Amino acid sequence: MNEKKKAAVVRGEDRKENIKKCLTLIRLDMEPIKEAKNILIKPNLVALKPYFANTHVETIEGVIEFIRDIAPDTPITVGEASASAFYNGLPTSSVFKDFDYYRLAGKYDNIFLTDFDSDKDVIESPIHSVVGDTHLRITKRVEEFDYKISLAIPKTHNFAVATFGIKNMAGLVLRQDMAMIHGMKGGIEVDAPKTFLDRLPPGTVSKARRILPNSLINFLFRRYPTYRKSVKMIHHNIVEIAKRTWPDLVVLDGYVCMEGDGPVDGTAVEMKTAIASTDPVKADGIGARLIGFEPEEIGYLYYLQNEEKMGEYSLENLLGDDINKIKRKFRRHGTYDIQSQWR
């Protein structure tokens, strides 16, 4: 377990300054970044729209500017693979363009943008599926980075209750395998058992969400027995992916969060908050509290602390503003009552 790690919460009117102040409070815990040879910043580009579903470019700027005070010349890669872009037949580079990410390489030295869209060299990660255990593929390039930063947004989620920095690293999974994280699909092998969703063209559910009302989608999922089984599996799958993609630092940009039918179709909630810790479980636990959950309500956080001993979500060593004065109870996802039966 990561003992004695600090965490910070800052609330303010300036998004970028919130990030920098947060990181300043935990700077001593970030000392290993001085020795890094190759830094990865992993944003959250889960959507083509709305804008608040994705990591804001100013948030990345805040992290880069802070790092440059500690490590002036170390190469920094901003890397992602956007599942929503994949389901719409688009490259992740199109999302970089739409959200103005390419300005980063022009504004700062030794900054590179990359996508993991077409990676062939992979690491296999075991997962649970409703039709049997199998595996999915993670880009092997994750091993090239000796300091990884997950830069995410606190949101409610349609399978995992809520999502923060640890789950954000699932963007390193090959795009064609990402849907398998939920446990509702069979294996990638030709002869693997298949579910109904395996027989649909990739992105069918994602496209349906763009056309049909959320209430109808939630109604259909409620009556799909496979969904009720899958909510018990996704948390174990996130843990297995986390073991292979573990970030050295989690930064949560809570300037605008998402409630309701997240992680794409929810409602924006302005919280004007930032959270950071080099203990990802602690950071995500504070993110959970910010939007009105207890960390143990979220299966993968419970497993990571209590079974895997990979971190802890107590409020010990919390610096900055008082989380109890900032937090508020977010509206849950429309299927939260089913999701909460993950045990």
C-alpha positions as CSV (number, residue, x, y, z in Angstrom):
1,M,0.0,0.0,0.0
2,N,1.1,3.6,-0.7
3,E,1.5,4.9,2.8
4,K,2.0,8.5,3.8
5,K,1.1,9.8,0.3
6,K,-0.4,13.2,0.3
7,A,-3.5,14.4,-1.6
8,A,-4.7,17.9,-2.4
9,V,-8.0,19.5,-3.1
10,V,-8.2,23.1,-4.4
11,R,-11.2,25.1,-5.3
12,G,-10.9,28.4,-7.3
13,E,-12.1,30.4,-10.2
14,D,-9.2,29.6,-12.6
15,R,-9.0,26.1,-14.0
16,K,-5.3,26.1,-14.8
17,E,-4.3,27.7,-11.5
18,N,-6.4,25.1,-9.6
19,I,-4.3,22.4,-11.2
20,K,-1.0,24.1,-10.4
21,K,-1.9,24.9,-6.8
22,C,-3.0,21.3,-6.3
23,L,0.3,19.9,-7.6
24,T,2.3,22.4,-5.6
25,L,0.8,21.0,-2.4
26,I,2.0,17.5,-3.3
27,R,5.3,18.5,-5.0
28,L,7.5,16.4,-2.6
29,D,5.6,13.3,-3.6
30,M,6.4,14.0,-7.2
31,E,10.2,13.9,-6.8
32,P,10.5,10.7,-8.9
33,I,9.5,12.7,-12.0
34,K,12.9,14.3,-12.0
35,E,14.5,11.0,-12.9
36,A,11.9,10.2,-15.7
37,K,13.1,9.8,-19.2
38,N,9.7,9.7,-20.9
39,I,6.5,11.1,-19.4
40,L,3.0,10.2,-20.5
41,I,0.0,12.4,-19.9
42,K,-3.2,10.4,-20.5
43,P,-6.2,12.7,-20.9
44,N,-9.9,11.5,-21.2
45,L,-11.2,11.9,-24.7
46,V,-14.2,9.7,-24.4
47,A,-16.6,11.8,-26.5
48,L,-16.9,13.7,-29.8
49,K,-19.2,16.0,-27.9
50,P,-20.2,17.5,-25.4
51,Y,-17.1,19.5,-24.6
52,F,-17.2,18.9,-20.9
53,A,-17.0,15.1,-21.3
54,N,-13.4,15.5,-22.4
55,T,-10.2,16.8,-20.7
56,H,-9.9,20.5,-21.4
57,V,-6.7,21.6,-23.1
58,E,-6.1,24.2,-20.4
59,T,-5.9,21.4,-17.9
60,I,-3.1,19.7,-19.8
61,E,-1.3,23.1,-20.0
62,G,-1.5,23.5,-16.3
63,V,0.2,20.1,-15.8
64,I,2.8,20.7,-18.4
65,E,3.7,24.1,-17.0
66,F,4.1,22.6,-13.5
67,I,6.2,19.7,-14.8
68,R,8.5,22.1,-16.7
69,D,9.5,23.7,-13.4
70,I,10.7,20.3,-12.1
71,A,11.8,18.6,-15.4
72,P,12.6,21.3,-17.9
73,D,13.6,19.1,-20.9
74,T,12.1,15.7,-20.4
75,P,9.9,14.6,-23.3
76,I,6.2,14.6,-22.5
77,T,3.8,12.7,-24.6
78,V,0.0,13.4,-24.6
79,G,-1.4,10.0,-25.7
80,E,-4.9,8.6,-26.0
81,A,-7.1,6.3,-28.0
82,S,-10.7,7.5,-28.3
83,A,-13.3,4.8,-28.4
84,S,-16.1,7.2,-29.5
85,A,-14.0,8.2,-32.4
86,F,-13.4,4.6,-33.3
87,Y,-17.1,3.8,-33.2
88,N,-17.7,6.6,-35.6
89,G,-15.0,5.6,-38.0
90,L,-12.6,8.4,-37.0
91,P,-9.0,8.5,-35.8
92,T,-8.2,9.9,-32.3
93,S,-6.3,12.7,-34.1
94,S,-9.6,14.1,-35.2
95,V,-10.6,14.6,-31.5
96,F,-7.1,16.1,-30.8
97,K,-7.9,18.6,-33.5
98,D,-11.5,19.4,-32.4
99,F,-10.4,20.0,-28.8
100,D,-7.4,22.1,-29.8
101,Y,-4.8,19.7,-28.5
102,Y,-2.4,20.4,-31.3
103,R,-1.6,23.8,-29.9
104,L,0.3,22.1,-27.1
105,A,3.1,21.0,-29.4
106,G,3.4,24.5,-30.7
107,K,3.3,26.2,-27.4
108,Y,5.8,24.1,-25.4
109,D,9.1,22.4,-26.2
110,N,9.5,18.7,-26.3
111,I,5.8,18.0,-26.3
112,F,4.4,15.3,-28.5
113,L,0.9,14.1,-29.3
114,T,0.3,10.4,-30.2
115,D,-2.6,8.1,-30.6
116,F,-2.6,4.4,-29.8
117,D,-5.2,3.7,-32.6
118,S,-3.2,1.2,-34.7
119,D,-0.8,-0.3,-32.2
120,K,0.1,-4.0,-33.0
121,D,2.4,-4.8,-30.1
122,V,0.3,-5.6,-27.1
123,I,0.1,-6.8,-23.5
124,E,-2.7,-9.2,-22.7
125,S,-4.9,-8.5,-19.7
126,P,-7.3,-11.2,-18.3
127,I,-10.9,-10.1,-17.9
128,H,-14.2,-11.6,-16.8
129,S,-17.0,-12.0,-19.3
130,V,-20.6,-13.2,-19.0
131,V,-19.7,-16.0,-21.3
132,G,-16.4,-17.0,-19.7
133,D,-13.0,-15.6,-18.8
134,T,-10.9,-14.3,-21.7
135,H,-8.4,-11.4,-22.3
136,L,-8.1,-8.1,-24.0
137,R,-5.1,-6.2,-25.4
138,I,-3.3,-3.2,-24.0
139,T,-0.8,-1.2,-26.1
140,K,2.7,-2.4,-25.2
141,R,3.8,1.2,-25.6
142,V,2.6,1.8,-22.0
143,E,6.0,0.2,-21.0
144,E,7.9,3.0,-22.7
145,F,6.8,5.6,-20.2
146,D,8.5,5.7,-16.8
147,Y,6.2,8.3,-15.4
148,K,2.5,8.1,-16.2
149,I,-0.1,10.8,-15.4
150,S,-3.8,10.2,-15.6
151,L,-5.7,13.4,-16.2
152,A,-9.4,12.7,-15.8
153,I,-12.8,14.2,-14.9
154,P,-15.0,13.0,-12.1
155,K,-18.1,11.6,-13.6
156,T,-20.9,9.1,-13.0
157,H,-20.7,6.0,-15.2
158,N,-23.1,3.7,-17.0
159,F,-21.5,0.5,-15.8
160,A,-18.9,1.2,-13.0
161,V,-20.9,3.6,-10.9
162,A,-18.3,6.4,-11.3
163,T,-15.1,7.0,-13.2
164,F,-11.9,8.9,-12.2
165,G,-8.2,8.6,-12.8
166,I,-7.6,4.9,-12.5
167,K,-10.4,3.9,-15.0
168,N,-9.2,6.6,-17.4
169,M,-6.1,4.5,-18.1
170,A,-8.3,2.0,-19.8
171,G,-7.8,4.3,-22.9
172,L,-4.6,2.3,-23.4
173,V,-6.6,-0.7,-24.3
174,L,-6.9,-1.3,-28.0
175,R,-9.9,0.5,-29.3
176,Q,-11.5,-2.6,-30.8
177,D,-11.3,-4.3,-27.4
178,M,-12.5,-1.5,-25.1
179,A,-16.1,-2.6,-25.1
180,M,-15.0,-5.9,-23.5
181,I,-14.1,-4.1,-20.3
182,H,-17.7,-4.1,-19.4
183,G,-17.9,-7.9,-19.4
184,M,-20.9,-8.0,-21.8
185,K,-18.9,-9.4,-24.8
186,G,-17.1,-12.6,-25.6
187,G,-13.5,-13.1,-26.3
188,I,-11.5,-11.8,-29.3
189,E,-10.7,-15.3,-30.5
190,V,-12.6,-16.6,-33.5
191,D,-14.0,-19.6,-31.6
192,A,-14.7,-17.7,-28.4
193,P,-18.3,-17.8,-27.1
194,K,-20.3,-14.8,-28.2
195,T,-23.1,-12.7,-26.8
196,F,-25.8,-10.7,-28.6
197,L,-23.6,-7.6,-28.5
198,D,-20.8,-9.5,-30.3
199,R,-23.1,-10.0,-33.3
200,L,-23.8,-6.3,-33.7
201,P,-21.5,-4.0,-35.7
202,P,-19.0,-2.2,-33.5
203,G,-20.3,1.0,-32.0
204,T,-24.0,0.1,-32.4
205,V,-24.8,0.9,-28.7
206,S,-22.8,4.1,-28.8
207,K,-24.6,5.2,-32.0
208,A,-28.0,4.3,-30.5
209,R,-27.2,6.6,-27.5
210,R,-26.8,9.4,-30.0
211,I,-30.2,8.8,-31.5
212,L,-32.5,7.5,-28.8
213,P,-33.4,9.1,-25.5
214,N,-31.2,8.1,-22.5
215,S,-34.3,7.0,-20.7
216,L,-35.1,4.5,-23.4
217,I,-31.5,3.2,-23.5
218,N,-31.6,2.8,-19.7
219,F,-34.9,1.0,-20.0
220,L,-33.5,-1.5,-22.4
221,F,-30.4,-2.2,-20.4
222,R,-32.6,-2.7,-17.3
223,R,-34.3,-5.5,-19.1
224,Y,-31.2,-7.1,-20.5
225,P,-30.1,-9.9,-18.1
226,T,-26.5,-9.8,-19.4
227,Y,-26.2,-6.2,-18.1
228,R,-27.2,-7.3,-14.6
229,K,-24.4,-9.9,-14.7
230,S,-21.8,-7.6,-16.2
231,V,-21.9,-5.0,-13.4
232,K,-20.4,-7.6,-11.2
233,M,-17.5,-8.1,-13.6
234,I,-16.4,-4.7,-14.8
235,H,-14.8,-3.8,-11.4
236,H,-12.5,-6.9,-11.5
237,N,-11.6,-6.0,-15.1
238,I,-10.7,-2.5,-14.2
239,V,-8.4,-3.8,-11.5
240,E,-6.6,-6.1,-13.9
241,I,-6.1,-3.3,-16.4
242,A,-4.9,-1.0,-13.6
243,K,-2.2,-3.5,-12.7
244,R,-0.7,-3.0,-16.2
245,T,-1.3,0.7,-16.7
246,W,-0.9,2.0,-13.1
247,P,-0.4,5.8,-13.1
248,D,2.3,7.5,-11.0
249,L,0.1,10.5,-10.6
250,V,-3.6,11.2,-10.9
251,V,-4.9,14.7,-11.5
252,L,-8.7,15.2,-11.5
253,D,-10.0,18.3,-13.2
254,G,-13.3,18.9,-11.4
255,Y,-13.8,22.4,-12.7
256,V,-16.8,20.9,-14.6
257,C,-17.9,17.4,-13.6
258,M,-20.7,15.2,-14.9
259,E,-23.8,13.8,-13.2
260,G,-26.6,11.6,-14.4
261,D,-26.0,9.4,-17.4
262,G,-22.2,9.7,-17.6
263,P,-19.6,9.3,-18.8
264,V,-20.8,11.0,-22.0
265,D,-24.5,11.7,-21.9
266,G,-24.8,13.2,-18.4
267,T,-25.3,16.8,-17.3
268,A,-22.5,19.3,-16.5
269,V,-22.0,20.4,-12.9
270,E,-19.6,23.3,-12.2
271,M,-17.5,22.4,-9.2
272,K,-14.4,24.6,-9.9
273,T,-12.2,22.0,-8.1
274,A,-9.0,20.1,-8.8
275,I,-7.7,17.0,-7.0
276,A,-4.2,15.4,-7.2
277,S,-2.3,12.6,-5.5
278,T,0.6,10.2,-6.4
279,D,-1.6,7.5,-4.7
280,P,-4.2,6.9,-7.5
281,V,-6.6,5.2,-5.0
282,K,-6.5,8.2,-2.7
283,A,-7.1,10.6,-5.6
284,D,-10.0,8.7,-6.9
285,G,-11.4,8.2,-3.4
286,I,-11.5,12.0,-2.9
287,G,-13.0,12.4,-6.4
288,A,-15.7,10.0,-5.3
289,R,-16.5,12.0,-2.2
290,L,-16.5,15.2,-4.3
291,I,-19.5,14.0,-6.3
292,G,-21.3,12.4,-3.3
293,F,-20.2,8.8,-3.2
294,E,-18.3,6.9,-0.5
295,P,-15.2,5.2,-2.1
296,E,-16.3,1.8,-0.9
297,E,-19.5,2.2,-3.1
298,I,-17.3,1.8,-6.1
299,G,-16.2,-1.8,-6.6
300,Y,-12.8,-1.3,-8.2
301,L,-11.7,1.2,-5.5
302,Y,-12.8,-1.2,-2.9
303,Y,-10.9,-4.1,-4.5
304,L,-7.8,-2.0,-5.1
305,Q,-7.6,-0.9,-1.4
306,N,-8.8,-4.0,0.4
307,E,-7.8,-6.9,-1.7
308,E,-4.9,-5.7,-3.9
309,K,-3.4,-3.3,-1.3
310,M,-2.4,-0.9,-4.2
311,G,-3.4,2.3,-2.4
312,E,-5.8,3.7,0.2
313,Y,-8.7,6.1,0.0
314,S,-8.7,7.6,3.5
315,L,-8.7,11.3,4.1
316,E,-5.3,11.2,5.9
317,N,-2.7,13.7,4.6
318,L,-5.3,15.6,2.7
319,L,-4.2,19.2,2.0
320,G,-5.8,22.3,0.6
321,D,-9.5,23.1,0.9
322,D,-12.0,21.2,3.0
323,I,-13.6,18.5,0.9
324,N,-16.6,18.4,3.2
325,K,-17.4,22.0,2.3
326,I,-17.1,21.5,-1.4
327,K,-18.7,18.1,-2.1
328,R,-22.3,17.6,-3.2
329,K,-24.4,14.7,-4.0
330,F,-24.6,14.1,-7.7
331,R,-27.6,12.7,-9.5
332,R,-26.9,9.0,-10.1
333,H,-26.9,7.2,-13.4
334,G,-30.3,6.0,-14.5
335,T,-29.2,2.4,-13.8
336,Y,-27.4,3.1,-10.6
337,D,-29.6,0.7,-8.5
338,I,-28.4,-2.2,-10.7
339,Q,-24.8,-1.0,-10.9
340,S,-24.7,-0.8,-7.1
341,Q,-25.2,-4.6,-6.9
342,W,-21.6,-5.2,-8.0
343,R,-20.7,-7.2,-4.9
